[in-house]
Amino acid sequence: MDNLINHCICTKCKYLIINKNLWNKEDIHRKYCGYIMPYQTLEELINTTNCEFFSEDKTKKRKVLILGASGLIGSSLFREFLCYDSFLIFGTYNFDKSHNDFLQLDLEKIQDTIDIVNNINPDVIIWAAENEYSKENLKIKKTFIELLQNISSNTKFIFFSTDAVFSGEKGDYSEKDSITIPSKNNYMHDYITGKIERENFIKALPNSIIVRTGPVYGKNLNRKWDFRSEAILSQIQNSNSIIVKENFIRNFINNKFLAKNILKLCIIDFRGIIHITNFTKRSTSNHYKLLAEYNGFNSSLILEEKQSENKDLSLNNSLFMEINQNLNY
């Protein structure tokens, strides 16, 4: 078994091989390796001479920089990456330092952002900044564009977009479906057009991923619910009723589920647009009723408001499913 130590395989696989019992039990860890497949035997692994999970320096950790790590998505990603020794993780915050290792960064400051990226020289940059799409945040838009123009072509850039780029007329939208610019009287106009603009910028990058999802919900590092869930749960906790839309269909996605799948995208050789969803679409009212019941609250306090027409923003996740099947997850 000692001769395995000198072979060029990742440290996670070495650990599992040396500990035979763990090799059979720790299924999830060895599936992250880019070369060694999960059902190889120990005897087959003795002749392994390469592991694509790492670069030429097989002991080098993959560096990941999360811009906006204190938000719901960013903090979930940071927590997920910390579970794996194969990554060296960096996260930035502006006001809320929810983890001691976070680096302070105001994304409105272009040069500060470029300097942090250059100093870390990450293999992956994940843009997880939130609340940046109002007209007042043109400075962050400038930083975003400047960053894209300066990062190395070897750096993978991951950006989160939204199901709201679609019109909602048909549902089950694939990555190839046309997006729709909203009317100016749409209350989400600035948010949606901001996402569309950034998608167009990113498509020009040779090594980028645009991740579209439905509404993300869950708890952050401080165990606080996302702002939408918190607003509704706090109302019904105080026995107040609240009205939500009934015929507004979407794929609500848990932040932990999203983080686990973003980690996979950092490992595999994938570029382009991908829809990451859970496997159930539901109305807004149904989602929050289920969330209320999960927290032990009275779901009947959530009242349904019908819109004049149905709107279905559900996403087709066939590509996402295909990638997961190829990875044997």
C-alpha positions in Angstrom: 0.0 0.0 0.0 2.9 2.4 0.6 3.6 2.6 -3.1 0.3 4.3 -3.6 1.6 7.4 -1.7 3.9 8.2 -4.6 1.3 8.1 -7.3 -0.2 11.3 -8.7 -3.7 11.1 -7.2 -5.5 13.6 -5.1 -5.0 13.7 -1.3 -8.7 12.8 -0.7 -8.3 9.6 -2.7 -5.0 8.8 -1.0 -6.7 9.0 2.3 -9.6 6.8 1.3 -7.3 4.2 -0.3 -5.1 3.9 2.7 -8.1 3.5 4.9 -9.8 0.6 3.2 -13.0 0.7 5.2 -13.5 4.4 4.3 -13.0 3.6 0.6 -16.3 1.6 0.8 -18.2 4.1 3.0 -17.1 7.6 1.9 -18.8 7.5 -1.4 -19.4 11.2 -1.8 -15.7 12.3 -1.3 -14.2 10.0 -3.9 -16.7 11.1 -6.5 -15.2 14.5 -6.5 -12.0 13.2 -8.1 -11.7 14.1 -11.7 -9.9 10.9 -12.7 -10.6 8.0 -10.3 -14.0 6.7 -10.8 -16.1 5.6 -7.7 -16.3 1.9 -8.6 -12.7 1.1 -9.2 -11.2 -1.5 -7.0 -8.1 -0.9 -4.8 -6.1 -3.2 -7.1 -7.0 -1.1 -10.2 -6.0 2.1 -8.4 -2.4 0.8 -7.8 -1.6 1.5 -11.4 -3.2 4.9 -11.4 -0.6 7.6 -12.5 -2.7 10.7 -13.1 -5.5 12.6 -11.3 -7.1 15.4 -13.3 -8.6 17.0 -10.2 -5.3 18.9 -9.7 -2.9 20.7 -11.9 0.7 19.6 -12.5 1.4 20.2 -8.8 -0.7 17.5 -7.4 -0.5 18.9 -3.9 -1.8 22.3 -4.9 -5.2 23.2 -3.7 -7.7 24.8 -6.1 -8.2 28.4 -5.1 -11.8 29.7 -5.1 -12.7 33.4 -4.6 -16.3 34.2 -3.6 -17.1 37.9 -4.2 -20.1 38.5 -1.8 -19.6 35.7 0.6 -21.7 37.2 3.4 -25.0 36.9 1.5 -27.3 33.9 1.4 -25.7 32.2 -1.7 -22.2 33.3 -0.9 -22.2 32.1 2.7 -23.6 28.8 1.7 -20.9 28.3 -0.9 -18.2 29.3 1.6 -19.5 26.8 4.1 -19.7 24.0 1.5 -16.2 24.5 0.2 -14.7 24.5 3.7 -15.8 20.9 4.0 -13.2 19.8 1.4 -9.4 19.9 1.7 -9.0 20.1 -2.1 -10.0 23.8 -2.0 -8.4 27.0 -0.7 -11.4 29.2 -0.2 -11.5 33.1 0.0 -14.6 35.2 0.6 -15.3 38.9 0.6 -17.8 41.0 2.5 -18.7 44.7 2.6 -20.6 45.2 5.9 -21.6 41.8 7.4 -18.5 39.9 8.4 -20.2 36.6 9.2 -17.0 34.6 9.2 -13.6 35.5 10.6 -11.7 34.6 7.4 -13.7 37.0 5.2 -11.8 39.8 3.5 -13.4 43.3 3.5 -14.1 44.6 0.0 -16.3 47.3 -1.3 -17.2 46.2 -4.8 -17.7 49.8 -5.8 -14.0 50.3 -5.6 -12.7 48.9 -8.9 -8.9 48.9 -8.1 -9.4 47.3 -4.7 -11.3 44.5 -6.4 -8.7 44.0 -9.1 -6.0 44.0 -6.5 -7.6 41.3 -4.4 -8.1 39.1 -7.5 -4.5 39.6 -8.6 -3.1 38.9 -5.2 -5.1 35.7 -4.8 -4.9 34.6 -8.4 -7.9 32.3 -8.1 -8.7 29.3 -10.2 -12.4 30.1 -9.8 -14.2 33.4 -9.2 -17.8 33.2 -8.1 -19.7 36.5 -8.3 -22.3 36.2 -5.5 -22.9 39.8 -4.7 -26.5 40.7 -3.9 -28.6 43.9 -4.0 -26.5 45.4 -6.8 -29.1 46.1 -9.5 -30.6 49.4 -8.6 -29.7 52.5 -10.6 -27.6 53.7 -7.7 -25.2 50.8 -8.1 -23.7 51.8 -11.4 -20.3 51.7 -9.7 -20.6 48.0 -9.1 -21.5 47.5 -12.7 -18.3 49.2 -13.7 -16.3 47.0 -11.4 -18.0 43.9 -12.8 -17.1 44.9 -16.4 -13.5 45.9 -15.4 -13.0 42.6 -13.6 -14.2 40.6 -16.6 -11.7 42.5 -18.8 -8.8 41.7 -16.5 -9.2 38.1 -15.3 -7.0 35.4 -16.8 -8.6 33.1 -19.5 -7.6 30.2 -17.2 -9.8 31.5 -14.4 -13.3 30.0 -14.4 -15.9 32.7 -13.7 -19.3 31.7 -12.3 -22.3 34.1 -12.2 -25.8 33.7 -10.8 -28.7 34.7 -13.0 -32.4 34.2 -12.6 -35.5 32.5 -14.0 -37.0 36.0 -14.3 -35.1 36.6 -17.5 -38.0 34.6 -19.1 -41.5 35.9 -19.8 -43.4 33.2 -17.9 -45.7 32.5 -20.7 -44.9 28.8 -21.1 -42.7 27.4 -18.3 -40.1 24.6 -18.5 -37.6 27.0 -20.0 -34.4 25.5 -21.4 -31.0 27.1 -21.6 -31.6 27.7 -25.4 -34.9 29.6 -24.9 -35.0 33.3 -25.7 -34.9 35.7 -22.8 -37.3 38.7 -22.5 -36.5 42.2 -21.5 -39.3 43.3 -19.1 -41.4 46.4 -19.5 -40.3 49.5 -17.5 -43.4 49.3 -15.3 -42.4 45.9 -14.1 -41.3 46.3 -10.4 -38.3 44.0 -11.1 -37.2 45.9 -14.2 -33.8 47.0 -12.9 -33.1 43.6 -11.4 -33.9 41.6 -14.5 -32.3 44.0 -17.0 -29.2 44.0 -14.8 -29.0 40.2 -14.9 -29.5 40.2 -18.7 -26.8 42.8 -19.2 -24.3 40.8 -17.1 -25.2 37.6 -18.9 -24.3 39.3 -22.2 -21.0 40.5 -20.8 -20.1 37.0 -19.5 -20.9 35.1 -22.7 -17.9 36.7 -24.2 -15.6 35.1 -21.7 -13.9 31.8 -22.8 -14.2 30.2 -19.4 -17.5 31.2 -17.8 -20.6 29.7 -16.4 -24.0 31.4 -16.1 -26.2 29.6 -13.5 -29.9 30.4 -13.7 -32.1 29.4 -10.7 -35.4 30.1 -9.3 -35.8 31.9 -5.9 -33.1 30.7 -3.5 -34.2 30.2 0.1 -32.6 28.9 3.3 -30.4 30.0 6.2 -27.1 31.9 6.1 -24.0 31.4 8.3 -25.7 33.2 11.1 -28.7 30.8 10.9 -31.0 33.6 9.6 -33.6 32.9 6.9 -33.3 34.7 3.6 -35.1 38.0 3.6 -38.2 36.7 1.7 -38.8 33.8 4.0 -38.0 35.8 7.1 -40.5 38.5 6.1 -43.3 36.0 5.7 -42.4 33.7 8.7 -42.1 36.7 11.1 -45.6 37.8 10.1 -47.3 34.5 10.6 -45.3 33.8 13.8 -47.1 36.9 15.2 -50.4 35.5 14.0 -50.7 38.0 11.2 -52.0 37.0 7.8 -50.0 37.7 4.6 -51.0 37.6 0.9 -48.8 35.9 -1.7 -49.4 35.1 -5.3 -51.1 31.8 -6.1 -50.7 31.3 -9.9 -47.0 32.2 -10.0 -45.1 29.0 -10.7 -41.3 28.7 -10.0 -38.6 26.2 -8.9 -37.7 27.3 -5.4 -34.2 26.1 -4.6 -32.5 25.5 -1.2 -29.2 27.3 -0.7 -27.4 24.2 0.5 -28.5 22.2 -2.5 -27.4 25.0 -4.8 -24.0 25.2 -3.1 -23.3 21.5 -3.4 -23.9 21.7 -7.2 -21.9 24.8 -7.7 -18.9 22.9 -6.2 -19.3 20.3 -8.9 -19.2 23.0 -11.6 -15.8 24.1 -10.2 -14.4 20.7 -10.7 -15.7 19.6 -14.1 -14.8 21.0 -17.5 -18.1 22.8 -18.3 -18.7 26.3 -19.8 -21.9 28.0 -20.8 -25.4 28.4 -19.3 -27.0 25.9 -17.0 -30.3 25.8 -15.1 -29.9 24.4 -11.6 -33.2 23.6 -10.0 -34.7 21.2 -7.5 -37.0 18.7 -9.0 -40.4 20.2 -8.1 -42.1 23.3 -9.3 -44.7 25.0 -7.2 -46.7 28.1 -6.7 -45.4 30.9 -4.5 -48.2 30.4 -2.0 -47.7 26.6 -1.9 -44.0 27.1 -1.2 -44.4 29.4 1.7 -47.2 27.3 3.2 -44.9 24.3 3.2 -42.2 26.4 4.7 -44.5 27.6 7.4 -45.6 24.1 8.3 -41.9 23.0 8.3 -41.3 25.7 11.0 -44.4 24.7 13.0 -46.5 27.7 12.1 -50.1 28.1 11.0 -50.0 27.9 7.2 -53.6 29.0 6.9 -52.5 32.6 7.6 -50.9 32.6 4.1 -53.6 33.9 1.9 -53.6 33.4 -1.9 -53.9 36.2 -4.4 -54.8 35.2 -7.9 -53.2 37.1 -10.8 -55.1 38.1 -13.9 -53.0 35.5 -15.8 -50.9 32.5 -14.9 -47.1 33.0 -14.9 -44.9 29.9 -15.1 -41.1 30.6 -14.8 -40.2 27.0 -14.1 -36.8 25.9 -15.6 -36.0 22.8 -17.5 -33.1 21.0 -15.7 -32.3 18.3 -18.3 -28.7 19.5 -18.8 -28.2 19.7 -15.0 -29.5 16.1 -14.7 -27.3 14.8 -17.5 -24.2 16.3 -15.9 -25.0 14.8 -12.5 -25.6 11.4 -14.1 -22.2 11.5 -15.9 -20.6 12.3 -12.5 -22.4 9.3 -11.0 -24.0 11.5 -8.3 
